[in-house]
Amino acid sequence: MDEAPRSSALITTEMSYSAPPVPNQGPRDAFEAITGKTMDSGSSQRSENSAKIIAGDTSVDITVATELGFPYSSAKYGEKAIGTLFASSFTNQELEDFYERTQLGSIIIDSPVEDSFSNGFKVVLLRVGNERATDEQKMTFNENAQAIFKKDKTKILRFFKLARLYGRSFLIIGYHDDRKYWGGYKPAPGTKIDWIQPTPDPNVTEVKTNDSLPLRIQFIRVSFGVDNQTINPTRFMFTMNPRITREDKVGISSLAPVINLLTVQIHADWAIGQSLWRGASKLYALQAPRKSMTPTEKLEALAGTANINSKTVVYLPHMWGMKEISGTGGNVAISRTYRTIVEQISAGCRIPVSILLGTQKSGLASDDDQANYYRFLGTLQENTYSPQIYEYFRHQQKSGLLDAGEFTIVFNELEARSPKKIIQDELEESVAKRLKEIVEDPEAFRQSGLTAADLIKLLNKK
């Protein structure tokens, strides 16, 4: 950093003034000495050069800026209740900012959805008409369903993530018929599905519900541009995180229980950055002279700090040294404090710290952490994802893309699969397909060179 311009009034560690020291100078004296202005109690002032006066002693009767007084707007403890930074409500834009700009916010939204589907699921055919499904019918039905889901998987997972972010989400089913029918008519049986569209809540301009319990959505209006499109409930899927304190179709964001803590984390991140920056480049300090300064000298002293990056200047009354105000005894243990914040966020979002911070990928998460996390995911699978995936495949059946039949959704176990286990599963799946081909084609069975005994062994192994 270039050296600040020197002048007769630039204060260094010692200047020769004949006046005796002025005892007990505080932030008020600092402000008046540097700016030439008075600081009234209950107000915050700045110089023309925007140099910040930091008041760290809450016993001093001054008011500091909102950010500096976090979470109160006054340096007097308890003068104003929490509310400036801990808002009681938040907008969709604020939720998006927490998701897009905080590392933990994005993990809280994305990871439970992605991890819930990490080991896949089975679509188990139960009955076809009045008959119980055969093993062959079950295999064929599941294969067809998996192929359909694979095509739409990215959009379906986004549908669930949007619900976690905003509190609710809509998945519009794009049936191949005229748009003029979308608002008031259900699709005709056999109408093909061309596309699906997860819809962020800001694009939903109206949700019309009935006026009596139980609440049901009669239609929605969405806009991805200029026009509003009315959508009949037979043409969309709806999911939400229900709010237990009221009956509505709005839901509550998964970030809501931890949004105050995420606010704290943002400030912790900023503080850590400031500590690193100041530790590397030092903090600029001015030491007061032994006599009062003239207005010209004050302005010249401030001008000498104009090229300082942080625009933060610590004013030291005469005879005070940096050592007295920056000793280790008053410092915050950054690592321990930050860990405490993350632990509270972990409790609020039900994701263990070891998994929230990503150490699960390297195998450092404890068995208890994984077990607790899997129980949480199991609840999401049972209560949210299975019913929605079932509805998705029902739409596919109505369109004729999936065969008719009664079925259920069964998620695979969430236990981590080793590379060896993955290879074994893939090999068994390959063997099962080959066995199916052999059984269906006698000539293939003859050419395979397998005996009936070999076939029985393979089937028993499977």
C-alpha positions in Angstrom: 0.0 0.0 0.0 1.3 3.4 -0.9 2.3 5.7 2.0 -0.4 8.2 2.8 0.6 11.9 1.9 2.2 13.6 4.8 1.3 17.0 6.2 2.1 19.0 9.3 -1.1 17.6 10.8 -0.8 13.9 9.9 -0.6 12.2 13.3 2.2 9.7 13.8 3.1 7.8 16.9 4.5 10.9 18.5 4.2 14.6 17.8 5.8 17.4 19.7 3.1 19.5 21.2 3.6 21.4 24.4 0.1 21.0 25.8 -0.4 18.4 28.6 -2.2 15.1 27.8 -5.9 15.1 27.8 -7.1 12.1 29.9 -10.0 9.8 29.3 -10.7 10.6 25.7 -13.3 8.4 24.2 -15.0 7.9 20.8 -16.9 11.1 21.2 -13.6 13.1 21.6 -12.2 11.1 18.7 -15.0 12.0 16.4 -14.9 15.7 17.3 -11.1 15.8 17.1 -11.0 14.4 13.6 -14.2 15.8 12.0 -14.6 19.1 13.8 -18.3 18.2 14.4 -20.2 17.4 17.6 -21.8 14.0 18.0 -25.2 14.2 19.6 -26.3 11.3 21.8 -28.6 8.9 19.8 -27.2 9.8 16.4 -24.5 8.6 14.1 -22.3 11.0 12.1 -19.7 10.7 9.3 -17.1 13.0 7.9 -17.1 14.3 4.4 -14.5 11.6 3.5 -16.8 8.8 4.8 -14.3 7.7 7.4 -16.1 5.4 9.9 -15.8 6.0 13.6 -16.1 2.6 15.3 -17.4 2.7 18.8 -16.7 -0.7 20.3 -17.4 0.2 23.9 -21.1 -0.2 24.6 -20.8 1.7 27.8 -20.2 4.9 25.8 -23.3 7.0 25.2 -23.3 7.1 21.4 -25.3 5.4 18.7 -23.5 3.5 16.0 -24.6 2.5 12.5 -27.0 -0.5 12.2 -24.3 -2.8 10.9 -21.9 -1.9 13.7 -24.6 -2.3 16.3 -25.7 -5.8 15.2 -28.3 -7.0 16.2 -29.3 -3.7 17.9 -29.2 -0.3 16.3 -27.8 1.4 19.3 -24.6 0.9 21.2 -26.7 0.9 24.3 -27.6 -2.8 25.0 -31.3 -3.4 24.8 -32.2 0.1 23.7 -33.9 -1.3 20.6 -35.3 -4.8 20.2 -34.0 -7.2 17.6 -35.7 -6.5 14.3 -33.4 -4.4 12.2 -31.5 -7.4 10.8 -33.7 -10.2 12.1 -36.8 -9.5 10.0 -40.0 -11.2 11.0 -40.8 -11.8 7.3 -38.8 -12.1 4.1 -39.4 -11.8 0.4 -38.9 -14.3 -2.3 -35.9 -12.2 -3.5 -34.3 -12.5 0.0 -34.8 -16.3 0.0 -33.1 -16.4 -3.4 -30.2 -14.4 -2.1 -29.7 -16.7 0.8 -29.8 -19.7 -1.5 -27.5 -18.3 -4.2 -25.1 -16.4 -2.0 -24.5 -18.4 1.1 -22.8 -21.8 1.1 -25.0 -23.4 3.7 -28.2 -22.0 2.2 -27.7 -23.8 -1.1 -26.8 -27.1 0.7 -29.9 -26.9 2.9 -32.1 -26.6 -0.2 -30.3 -29.0 -2.6 -28.7 -31.8 -0.7 -31.8 -33.4 0.9 -33.5 -33.7 -2.5 -30.4 -35.0 -4.3 -29.4 -37.4 -1.5 -33.0 -38.7 -1.3 -32.8 -39.8 -4.9 -29.1 -40.8 -4.9 -29.8 -44.6 -4.7 -33.0 -44.4 -6.8 -36.4 -46.1 -6.3 -38.4 -48.9 -7.8 -41.9 -48.6 -9.4 -43.4 -51.9 -8.2 -46.4 -53.1 -10.2 -49.0 -54.7 -7.9 -52.0 -55.6 -10.1 -53.0 -55.5 -13.7 -56.8 -55.3 -13.8 -58.0 -57.9 -11.2 -54.9 -60.0 -11.6 -51.8 -59.9 -9.5 -48.8 -58.8 -11.5 -46.3 -61.5 -12.6 -42.5 -61.1 -12.1 -42.1 -60.4 -15.8 -44.8 -57.7 -15.8 -43.2 -56.1 -12.7 -39.7 -56.0 -14.4 -41.1 -54.6 -17.7 -43.2 -52.0 -15.9 -40.3 -50.8 -13.7 -38.0 -50.6 -16.7 -40.4 -48.5 -18.7 -41.1 -46.2 -15.7 -37.4 -45.7 -15.0 -36.8 -44.7 -18.6 -39.6 -42.1 -18.5 -38.4 -40.7 -15.2 -34.7 -40.5 -16.3 -35.8 -38.2 -19.1 -37.5 -35.8 -16.6 -35.4 -36.4 -13.5 -33.6 -33.0 -13.5 -36.9 -31.1 -13.7 -38.6 -33.2 -11.1 -35.7 -32.7 -8.7 -35.9 -28.9 -9.4 -39.6 -29.1 -8.6 -38.8 -30.4 -5.1 -35.9 -28.0 -4.6 -38.2 -25.0 -5.4 -40.7 -26.2 -2.8 -37.9 -26.3 -0.2 -36.8 -22.8 -1.2 -40.1 -21.0 -1.5 -42.3 -23.2 0.7 -44.4 -24.5 -2.3 -43.9 -25.4 -5.9 -45.9 -26.3 -9.0 -45.0 -28.7 -11.8 -47.0 -28.0 -14.9 -47.8 -31.0 -17.1 -47.7 -30.0 -20.8 -50.4 -32.1 -22.4 -50.6 -32.0 -26.2 -53.8 -30.1 -26.7 -54.9 -26.5 -27.3 -54.0 -23.9 -24.7 -57.5 -22.6 -24.6 -58.5 -25.8 -22.8 -55.8 -25.6 -20.1 -57.8 -23.4 -17.7 -61.2 -25.1 -17.6 -60.9 -28.6 -18.9 -59.1 -31.8 -17.9 -57.0 -33.4 -20.6 -58.8 -36.1 -22.6 -57.6 -39.7 -21.9 -54.7 -40.7 -24.1 -53.5 -37.1 -24.7 -49.7 -37.2 -24.9 -47.4 -35.3 -22.6 -45.0 -33.1 -24.5 -43.1 -31.5 -21.6 -43.1 -30.7 -17.9 -42.2 -27.3 -16.3 -41.2 -26.7 -12.7 -42.5 -23.2 -11.8 -40.8 -20.9 -9.3 -43.2 -19.2 -7.0 -42.5 -15.7 -8.3 -43.9 -16.9 -11.7 -47.2 -17.9 -10.0 -49.4 -14.8 -10.2 -52.6 -16.3 -8.6 -53.6 -19.4 -6.6 -57.3 -19.6 -6.3 -58.7 -21.8 -3.5 -62.2 -22.7 -2.4 -63.7 -20.8 0.5 -64.3 -23.7 2.9 -62.4 -26.6 4.4 -60.7 -28.7 3.2 -58.8 -26.1 1.1 -58.4 -27.2 -2.5 -56.7 -25.3 -5.3 -59.3 -24.5 -8.0 -56.8 -23.1 -10.5 -53.5 -21.2 -10.8 -52.3 -18.5 -13.1 -48.7 -18.4 -14.1 -46.7 -16.0 -16.2 -43.2 -16.5 -17.8 -43.5 -13.3 -19.8 -46.4 -10.9 -20.5 -49.4 -13.2 -20.6 -51.1 -14.9 -17.7 -52.0 -18.6 -18.3 -54.7 -20.2 -16.3 -54.0 -23.8 -15.4 -56.6 -26.4 -14.3 -55.5 -28.6 -11.3 -55.6 -31.7 -13.5 -52.7 -30.2 -15.4 -50.2 -29.6 -12.6 -48.7 -31.2 -9.6 -48.4 -29.3 -6.3 -46.2 -29.8 -3.3 -45.4 -27.6 -0.3 -43.8 -27.6 3.2 -46.9 -27.1 5.3 -47.0 -24.3 7.8 -48.5 -25.7 11.0 -49.6 -22.4 12.4 -52.2 -21.7 9.7 -54.1 -23.5 7.0 -53.1 -22.2 3.6 -51.6 -23.2 0.3 -48.5 -21.1 0.7 -46.2 -23.2 2.9 -43.0 -22.2 4.5 -39.4 -22.2 3.2 -37.0 -24.7 4.6 -34.6 -21.8 5.2 -37.2 -20.1 7.6 -36.1 -21.8 10.8 -32.4 -20.9 10.2 -32.6 -17.6 8.3 -31.6 -15.6 11.4 -28.6 -17.9 11.9 -27.7 -17.5 8.2 -27.8 -13.8 8.8 -25.4 -14.2 11.7 -23.2 -16.4 9.5 -23.0 -13.7 6.8 -21.7 -11.3 9.4 -19.3 -13.9 10.7 -18.0 -14.4 7.2 -17.5 -10.7 6.8 -15.8 -10.4 10.2 -13.4 -13.3 9.4 -12.6 -11.6 6.1 -11.9 -8.3 7.9 -9.7 -10.1 10.4 -7.7 -11.8 7.7 -7.3 -8.6 5.8 -6.4 -6.5 8.8 -4.1 -9.2 10.0 -2.2 -9.2 6.7 -2.2 -5.4 6.0 -2.6 -4.0 9.5 -5.1 -1.5 10.7 -4.4 2.2 10.1 -4.3 4.2 13.3 -4.0 7.9 14.2 -2.7 9.1 17.5 -3.9 12.3 18.9 -1.6 15.3 19.5 -1.0 16.8 22.9 -3.0 19.9 22.1 -6.1 20.7 20.2 -5.9 20.7 16.4 -7.0 23.6 14.1 -9.8 22.9 11.6 -7.2 23.0 8.8 -5.1 20.4 10.5 -8.0 18.1 11.1 -9.0 18.2 7.4 -5.4 17.5 6.4 -5.2 14.6 8.8 -8.4 13.1 7.2 -7.1 13.7 3.7 -4.0 11.6 4.6 -6.3 8.6 5.0 -8.2 9.1 1.7 -6.3 6.3 -0.1 -6.9 3.6 2.6 -8.8 0.7 1.2 -11.1 0.0 4.2 -11.8 3.6 5.0 -11.6 2.5 8.6 -9.5 4.5 11.0 -8.9 3.8 14.6 -8.4 7.0 16.6 -6.0 6.6 19.6 -6.1 9.3 22.3 -2.7 10.5 23.2 -0.6 8.0 25.2 -2.8 5.1 24.1 -1.1 2.4 22.2 -2.4 -0.3 19.8 -1.3 -3.0 22.2 -3.8 -1.9 24.8 -6.8 -2.1 22.5 -5.9 -5.1 20.5 -4.7 -7.6 23.0 -5.6 -11.3 22.6 -7.8 -11.3 25.7 -10.6 -9.4 23.9 -10.5 -11.3 20.7 -13.2 -13.8 19.6 -12.1 -17.3 19.0 -13.2 -17.4 15.4 -13.2 -21.2 14.8 -15.1 -22.0 18.0 -17.7 -19.2 17.4 -18.2 -20.1 13.8 -18.6 -23.8 14.7 -21.3 -22.9 17.2 -23.3 -21.0 14.5 -23.1 -24.0 12.2 -24.2 -26.3 14.9 -27.3 -24.2 15.5 -28.0 -24.1 11.8 -27.6 -27.9 11.7 -30.2 -28.3 14.4 -32.6 -26.0 12.5 -32.3 -27.8 9.2 -31.9 -31.4 10.5 -28.7 -32.0 8.6 -25.7 -33.0 10.8 -22.7 -30.7 10.8 -20.4 -33.3 9.3 -22.7 -33.7 6.4 -23.7 -30.0 6.2 -20.0 -29.1 5.7 -19.5 -31.8 3.1 -17.2 -34.1 5.1 -19.5 -37.0 4.3 -18.0 -37.3 0.9 -14.6 -38.1 2.4 -16.0 -40.6 4.8 -15.6 -38.5 7.9 -19.2 -38.4 8.9 -19.9 -40.6 11.9 -22.3 -43.6 11.7 -24.7 -41.7 14.0 -24.6 -38.7 11.8 -25.4 -40.7 8.7 -28.1 -42.7 10.5 -29.8 -39.5 11.7 -29.6 -37.9 8.3 -31.0 -41.0 6.6 -33.9 -41.0 9.0 -34.6 -37.4 8.0 -34.4 -38.3 4.3 -36.6 -41.3 4.9 -39.3 -39.0 6.3 -39.1 -36.8 3.2 -39.2 -39.8 0.9 -42.3 -41.2 2.6 -44.3 -38.1 3.2 -43.3 -35.9 0.2 -41.4 -37.6 -2.6 -43.2 -40.9 -2.9 -46.7 -39.4 -3.2 -45.5 -36.9 -5.8 -43.6 -39.5 -7.9 -46.7 -41.7 -7.7 -48.8 -38.8 -9.1 -46.2 -38.1 -11.8 -46.5 -41.7 -13.1 -50.3 -41.6 -12.9 -50.1 -38.7 -15.4 -47.9 -40.9 -17.6 -50.5 -43.6 -17.4 -53.3 -41.2 -18.3 -51.3 -40.1 -21.4 -50.7 -43.7 -22.5 -46.9 -43.5 -22.1 -47.0 -46.0 -19.2 -49.1 -49.2 -19.1 -52.1 -49.3 -16.9 -51.9 -51.0 -13.6 -51.9 -50.5 -9.8 -48.4 -49.7 -8.5 -46.4 -48.3 -5.6 -43.1 -46.4 -5.1 -40.4 -48.0 -3.1 -37.2 -46.1 -2.4 -34.0 -48.1 -2.3 -32.0 -48.1 0.9 -29.9 -45.0 1.5 -26.9 -46.7 2.9 -23.7 -45.7 1.1 -22.7 -48.2 -1.6 -19.1 -49.1 -2.0 -17.5 -49.2 -5.5 -17.6 -53.0 -5.1 -21.3 -53.0 -4.3 -22.1 -50.7 -7.2 -20.3 -53.1 -9.6 -22.1 -56.1 -8.1 -25.5 -54.4 -8.5 -24.7 -53.5 -12.1 -23.6 -57.1 -12.8 -26.7 -58.6 -11.3 -28.9 -56.2 -13.4 -27.0 -57.3 -16.5 -27.4 -61.0 -15.6 -31.1 -60.5 -15.0 -31.6 -58.9 -18.4 -29.7 -61.7 -20.1 -31.7 -64.4 -18.2 -34.9 -62.8 -19.4 -33.6 -62.9 -23.0 -32.6 -66.6 -22.7 -35.9 -67.6 -21.1 -37.9 -65.8 -23.8 -35.8 -67.1 -26.7 -35.2 -70.9 -26.7 -32.7 -70.6 -29.6 -30.6 -68.1 -27.5 -30.8 -70.5 -24.6 -29.5 -73.3 -26.8 -26.7 -71.1 -28.2 -25.6 -70.0 -24.8 -24.4 -73.5 -23.9 -26.1 -73.3 -20.5 -27.7 -76.3 -19.0 -30.9 -76.3 -17.0 -28.8 -76.8 -13.9 -26.7 -73.7 -14.8 -29.9 -71.7 -15.2 -31.2 -72.7 -11.8 -27.9 -71.7 -10.2 -28.0 -68.3 -11.8 -31.6 -67.8 -10.8 -30.9 -68.8 -7.2 -27.9 -66.5 -7.0 -30.1 -63.6 -8.2 
